[in-house]
Amino acid sequence: MTKKKASTGGTLRKFIVALVVILIIAMGLTGLNYYLKYFGPNVTDNREYLYIRTGATFNDVFDTIKKDGMVKDSATFYWAAQNMNYVDRVKPGRYHLHEGMSNRKLINMLASGTQEPITLSFHNLRLKEQFAGFVSKKLEPDSLQILNLLDSAAFVQQYGFTPDNVYTMFLPNTYQIYWNTSPEKFFKKMHAAYEKFWTGDRRAQAEAIGLDPIKVTILASIVDAEALHDDEMPTIAGLYINRLNKGMKLESDPTIIFAEKDFTIHRVLSRYLTINSPYNTYMNTGLPPGPIMMPSVNAVDAVLNYRKSNYIYMCAKEDFSGYHNFATNMADHLVNAHKYQEALNERNIKR
């Protein structure tokens, strides 16, 4: 009888031990499964960035991640996203993915909106349309959205501009900006940079030469279009300021090319000079209503710090060095112009 009880007790103990072992193994497997779903490496190197558009839903995000193979196991990502309540916390943006990121780390980044900014650099873009197209390739808003604001009198008026001169607000530089920045916030950021650039000292310099920041930038656009070499900009700026002060027409060839919207022209012929346009400085006195290109900061500063002289005429040098011959009178200018025209003829440059 005693032996039978001992045998039964031993069997029970073995059963309990086995059950405990099974439970431990089950718990271990559950824990491992939990760990792998949340903390295990899952992000691949198929894409460097995940772009989530404004208004996107969780299903949109999941479809992109699955379609582009951004994670090894999309099912565990979906499970983790559901359990971490990411479904209702989708934020647009440009997110930097790193190979081996866990679902938890990825979802925390997306849910918190911790995106990486874009480095946006622009300079020497001639037209507003080009600028809008360039920006739309870097940011979420399309070019039409940006262009519509550029052309909206009501919108740009709040910043003190018109559709003709609003392009003077955009200063060539390098900016850090989030990919999903709205067109309105983009303008606000650009205006803040504009205000920072136009310090009290620069505004005082502009006032001293009878101009404001907008007019300085318009003149700078002409100077920049004329000058191939930065070291000549202050002299060209001084020449145009002399003409403005004398009430003379600027007679700038780049303004004619801008008015014609034909940027293949290399030789401005007399037939171009009669184009009916406010940008035709051979027909209209004073500055055109807006810039003919996005001028460099060097060109703006060249206007503010123009070189004083008596020059009122200039013509490209006949050696095609990119520099100019300057003159204080028409007789000398005609001599310089003849030399340049002969050089054009020798090279068979007709337009």
Phi and psi in degrees as a GROMACS rama.xvg file:
@    title "Ramachandran Plot"
@    xaxis  label "Phi"
@    yaxis  label "Psi"
@TYPE xy
-64.7768  -41.4519  THR-2
-63.001  -38.1038  LYS-3
-66.8641  -39.8132  LYS-4
-65.2241  -41.3172  LYS-5
-63.5451  -39.7262  ALA-6
-65.8675  -41.2293  SER-7
-65.0279  -43.1755  THR-8
-62.9892  -37.4054  GLY-9
-66.5694  -39.7543  GLY-10
-63.6867  -40.6783  THR-11
-63.7146  -43.02  LEU-12
-61.0279  -42.6547  ARG-13
-61.9354  -39.8515  LYS-14
-63.6443  -43.7202  PHE-15
-63.8082  -44.409  ILE-16
-60.6993  -44.457  VAL-17
-62.7569  -41.3324  ALA-18
-63.7083  -41.5359  LEU-19
-62.922  -43.3328  VAL-20
-61.282  -43.6068  VAL-21
-62.468  -42.6562  ILE-22
-63.5532  -42.1196  LEU-23
-62.3525  -43.7214  ILE-24
-63.5442  -42.8242  ILE-25
-62.579  -44.3253  ALA-26
-63.9292  -38.4353  MET-27
-63.7104  -43.9203  GLY-28
-65.4227  -39.4566  LEU-29
-63.3937  -44.2427  THR-30
-63.6018  -41.5264  GLY-31
-64.1972  -42.4708  LEU-32
-62.4174  -43.0851  ASN-33
-61.1403  -46.9233  TYR-34
-59.6558  -47.0626  TYR-35
-63.945  -38.9769  LEU-36
-67.3794  -36.5995  LYS-37
-95.675  -47.7498  TYR-38
-108.956  -12.0518  PHE-39
-72.1484  150.631  GLY-40
-63.3614  131.111  PRO-41
-137.649  -26.8414  ASN-42
-74.6206  135.276  VAL-43
-94.0744  -177.366  THR-44
-104.944  20.8415  ASP-45
-68.1173  -32.61  ASN-46
-136.115  139.828  ARG-47
-83.9827  -30.6948  GLU-48
-132.111  145.693  TYR-49
-109.145  120.83  LEU-50
-102.187  121.984  TYR-51
-113.288  114.252  ILE-52
-74.8353  154.04  ARG-53
-58.6192  130.03  THR-54
89.7825  -1.48904  GLY-55
-67.6221  146.708  ALA-56
-98.3253  173.014  THR-57
-60.81  -39.3064  PHE-58
-62.5678  -36.6032  ASN-59
-62.6183  -44.8413  ASP-60
-63.7007  -46.5568  VAL-61
-62.9993  -42.1314  PHE-62
-61.0937  -40.8648  ASP-63
-65.3304  -47.1027  THR-64
-60.5098  -42.9262  ILE-65
-70.092  -46.0455  LYS-66
-63.0425  -40.4689  LYS-67
-90.4055  5.33321  ASP-68
60.3878  41.8201  GLY-69
-77.7872  -18.7172  MET-70
-128.849  153.773  VAL-71
-71.4938  -42.3358  LYS-72
-123.225  98.9726  ASP-73
-69.7692  -26.8243  SER-74
-65.5979  -43.0874  ALA-75
-69.5547  -33.2511  THR-76
-63.37  -45.0919  PHE-77
-60.9275  -44.4825  TYR-78
-61.9408  -45.7755  TRP-79
-65.6395  -39.7909  ALA-80
-63.2286  -40.1264  ALA-81
-65.3607  -44.8863  GLN-82
-72.4988  -23.5301  ASN-83
-96.6172  10.2274  MET-84
56.8598  32.5026  ASN-85
-73.9266  -22.1749  TYR-86
-52.9924  -36.4173  VAL-87
-101.738  11.9877  ASP-88
-126.703  30.2597  ARG-89
-70.0737  128.61  VAL-90
-123.696  134.978  LYS-91
-69.236  159.261  PRO-92
153.146  -177.523  GLY-93
-114.892  112.467  ARG-94
-112.815  130.886  TYR-95
-84.2594  119.925  HIS-96
-95.0214  143.648  LEU-97
-124.509  131.284  HIS-98
-56.4598  133.618  GLU-99
91.4176  -1.46778  GLY-100
-60.0669  145.627  MET-101
-84.6923  164.294  SER-102
-58.4655  -42.4866  ASN-103
-61.6521  -46.7968  ARG-104
-65.6416  -41.258  LYS-105
-63.4716  -47.3849  LEU-106
-67.1519  -39.6282  ILE-107
-60.2288  -40.2254  ASN-108
-63.9934  -44.9346  MET-109
-69.6401  -41.4113  LEU-110
-69.8485  -31.2372  ALA-111
-86.1972  -8.38516  SER-112
71.41  27.391  GLY-113
-80.787  80.3012  THR-114
-98.9948  166.659  GLN-115
-100.826  130.16  GLU-116
-70.295  158.016  PRO-117
-86.5004  142.775  ILE-118
-93.4195  110.129  THR-119
-107.552  114.66  LEU-120
-120.872  131.636  SER-121
-146.111  149.523  PHE-122
-166.504  153.277  HIS-123
55.6413  28.8841  ASN-124
-82.1123  124.799  LEU-125
-72.8307  -46.7238  ARG-126
-115.566  155.182  LEU-127
-58.6724  -38.2053  LYS-128
-62.2432  -40.1915  GLU-129
-65.0276  -41.3758  GLN-130
-62.2807  -47.2326  PHE-131
-61.4602  -40.6105  ALA-132
-65.6122  -40.6061  GLY-133
-64.3672  -47.4242  PHE-134
-64.243  -38.5964  VAL-135
-66.5603  -21.2096  SER-136
-78.6248  -16.2364  LYS-137
-103.685  -30.41  LYS-138
-116.975  169.671  LEU-139
-66.5017  -43.9553  GLU-140
-58.2432  143.588  PRO-141
-84.7377  166.855  ASP-142
-62.7746  -33.0994  SER-143
-66.7531  -38.2395  LEU-144
-61.247  -43.8458  GLN-145
-69.0479  -43.5078  ILE-146
-65.7172  -37.1059  LEU-147
-60.7712  -37.3865  ASN-148
-72.8371  -38.3828  LEU-149
-59.8737  -33.3901  LEU-150
-96.2775  4.22757  ASP-151
-91.0186  109.41  SER-152
-59.9656  -41.3992  ALA-153
-64.4952  -39.7277  ALA-154
-72.1658  -49.2959  PHE-155
-72.9098  -19.9657  VAL-156
-62.9538  -31.2402  GLN-157
-65.4543  -19.2021  GLN-158
-100.521  1.35757  TYR-159
88.7592  23.5721  GLY-160
-123.915  171.648  PHE-161
-118.794  165.394  THR-162
-58.1575  -27.4925  PRO-163
-71.925  -40.3006  ASP-164
-109.121  1.4618  ASN-165
-60.7737  -23.8837  VAL-166
-64.5314  -17.6496  TYR-167
-70.0957  -13.8071  THR-168
-73.9155  -22.7167  MET-169
-93.4029  112.135  PHE-170
-96.9204  127.92  LEU-171
-61.1426  125.328  PRO-172
-172.036  -175.08  ASN-173
-112.13  127.098  THR-174
-124.025  148.024  TYR-175
-100.943  121.97  GLN-176
-150.202  145.851  ILE-177
-77.0903  141.83  TYR-178
-56.2582  -39.2771  TRP-179
-91.9319  17.6986  ASN-180
-60.049  131.244  THR-181
-70.8467  158.198  SER-182
-55.9292  -39.0983  PRO-183
-65.0032  -43.2685  GLU-184
-70.3226  -31.4626  LYS-185
-62.7274  -45.5583  PHE-186
-61.1409  -40.9675  PHE-187
-62.1453  -40.8553  LYS-188
-67.0561  -41.9021  LYS-189
-66.1882  -36.7589  MET-190
-67.8221  -36.5464  HIS-191
-62.2205  -40.2426  ALA-192
-66.5096  -37.9556  ALA-193
-62.1791  -46.5252  TYR-194
-65.0678  -36.292  GLU-195
-66.7599  -37.8796  LYS-196
-67.9009  -44.1545  PHE-197
-82.966  75.7952  TRP-198
-68.5785  171.308  THR-199
-58.4145  -38.164  GLY-200
-65.4374  -44.7579  ASP-201
-66.0922  -40.1337  ARG-202
-64.1489  -38.0328  ARG-203
-65.5288  -39.3523  ALA-204
-62.3966  -42.8574  GLN-205
-62.5153  -44.4753  ALA-206
-63.4237  -35.3489  GLU-207
-64.8198  -25.6754  ALA-208
-104.537  14.9273  ILE-209
76.9513  23.7882  GLY-210
-126.74  167.636  LEU-211
-116.646  173.889  ASP-212
-54.4137  -38.623  PRO-213
-64.6631  -47.8256  ILE-214
-67.6931  -36.0434  LYS-215
-59.391  -44.3221  VAL-216
-68.6601  -37.3097  THR-217
-62.3637  -46.1656  ILE-218
-64.5522  -38.7597  LEU-219
-61.8017  -33.6181  ALA-220
-65.1378  -36.0612  SER-221
-70.9998  -43.6624  ILE-222
-59.67  -44.3968  VAL-223
-64.9802  -38.2093  ASP-224
-68.4582  -30.3013  ALA-225
-80.9405  -33.9705  GLU-226
-94.4534  124.511  ALA-227
-86.8478  -25.6995  LEU-228
-118.832  130.33  HIS-229
-60.3927  -32.2667  ASP-230
-69.3491  -12.0196  ASP-231
-96.1578  -9.93813  GLU-232
-57.56  -46.1014  MET-233
-60.907  -33.8894  PRO-234
-69.9685  -43.5648  THR-235
-63.5675  -42.0299  ILE-236
-60.7637  -42.64  ALA-237
-63.0694  -38.3406  GLY-238
-61.7765  -46.5464  LEU-239
-68.8288  -35.3071  TYR-240
-65.2075  -36.6969  ILE-241
-59.8054  -43.625  ASN-242
-67.1677  -40.7092  ARG-243
-61.3448  -44.3776  LEU-244
-66.1326  -28.9598  ASN-245
-87.372  -3.43036  LYS-246
73.5324  20.9083  GLY-247
-86.3456  153.086  MET-248
-67.6087  144.648  LYS-249
-68.3071  -35.1859  LEU-250
49.0158  56.3867  GLU-251
-100.401  122.197  SER-252
-59.4785  -40.8462  ASP-253
-59.2052  -27.8545  PRO-254
-70.6354  -31.7223  THR-255
-67.9009  -43.6724  ILE-256
-61.5739  -40.3281  ILE-257
-64.8883  -42.9827  PHE-258
-62.8512  -37.6204  ALA-259
-74.9903  -20.5229  GLU-260
56.662  32.9666  LYS-261
-123.864  95.7078  ASP-262
-89.0075  12.7023  PHE-263
-92.5938  -6.36142  THR-264
-68.9608  127.892  ILE-265
-112.514  -16.2813  HIS-266
-134.544  111.078  ARG-267
-80.8592  107.718  VAL-268
-88.1387  163.65  LEU-269
-60.2396  -29.7705  SER-270
-67.7068  -20.528  ARG-271
-78.0344  -20.4892  TYR-272
-74.8055  -8.75116  LEU-273
-103.212  8.88884  THR-274
-60.561  135.978  ILE-275
-84.8489  95.4626  ASN-276
-154.579  142.501  SER-277
-65.9119  -12.6115  PRO-278
-90.8333  -1.19792  TYR-279
-81.1882  97.7042  ASN-280
-82.2013  2.76284  THR-281
-86.19  -19.9223  TYR-282
-108.004  -29.2806  MET-283
-110.349  138.115  ASN-284
-84.4983  146.496  THR-285
89.0742  -171.693  GLY-286
-77.9838  150.268  LEU-287
-67.7785  167.78  PRO-288
-69.7351  -17.3383  PRO-289
-152.982  174.857  GLY-290
-72.2729  152.72  PRO-291
-96.7363  -1.46753  ILE-292
-170.614  172.254  MET-293
-83.4819  106.846  MET-294
-75.1653  155.598  PRO-295
-76.0329  161.952  SER-296
-62.4529  -34.7654  VAL-297
-59.8366  -38.5529  ASN-298
-68.6084  -40.2523  ALA-299
-62.0153  -46.5974  VAL-300
-67.9255  -28.0968  ASP-301
-66.0307  -36.3427  ALA-302
-68.5476  -45.0227  VAL-303
-65.5511  -29.542  LEU-304
-119.364  44.5551  ASN-305
-61.8644  153.578  TYR-306
-86.5292  123.079  ARG-307
-73.8994  135.417  LYS-308
-162.509  -179.428  SER-309
-104.708  10.9211  ASN-310
-67.6568  137  TYR-311
-133.626  -1.2189  ILE-312
-133.603  150.186  TYR-313
-152.847  156.053  MET-314
-150.589  142.783  CYS-315
-58.1944  141.562  ALA-316
-68.1286  145.883  LYS-317
-70.4028  -10.8592  GLU-318
-87.4857  1.1792  ASP-319
57.3663  32.1636  PHE-320
-78.1425  -12.2199  SER-321
93.8144  -7.54551  GLY-322
-91.7881  173.99  TYR-323
-125.007  153.404  HIS-324
-95.0594  129.29  ASN-325
-107.246  152.003  PHE-326
-145.066  152.52  ALA-327
-100.294  -7.40937  THR-328
-145.225  162.538  ASN-329
-65.9899  -37.4957  MET-330
-59.3061  -48.3756  ALA-331
-66.2804  -37.0478  ASP-332
-63.881  -40.8972  HIS-333
-63.1511  -36.6121  LEU-334
-63.2346  -46.217  VAL-335
-63.9411  -41.865  ASN-336
-64.135  -39.6985  ALA-337
-63.035  -41.2391  HIS-338
-63.3647  -40.1231  LYS-339
-70.5807  -39.6173  TYR-340
-64.5315  -38.209  GLN-341
-63.5609  -40.3424  GLU-342
-64.6592  -38.4494  ALA-343
-64.1189  -43.7515  LEU-344
-61.4509  -42.0166  ASN-345
-60.9015  -32.4932  GLU-346
-93.3591  5.16827  ARG-347
58.3617  38.2791  ASN-348
-91.6446  105.748  ILE-349
-96.0824  -22.5054  LYS-350
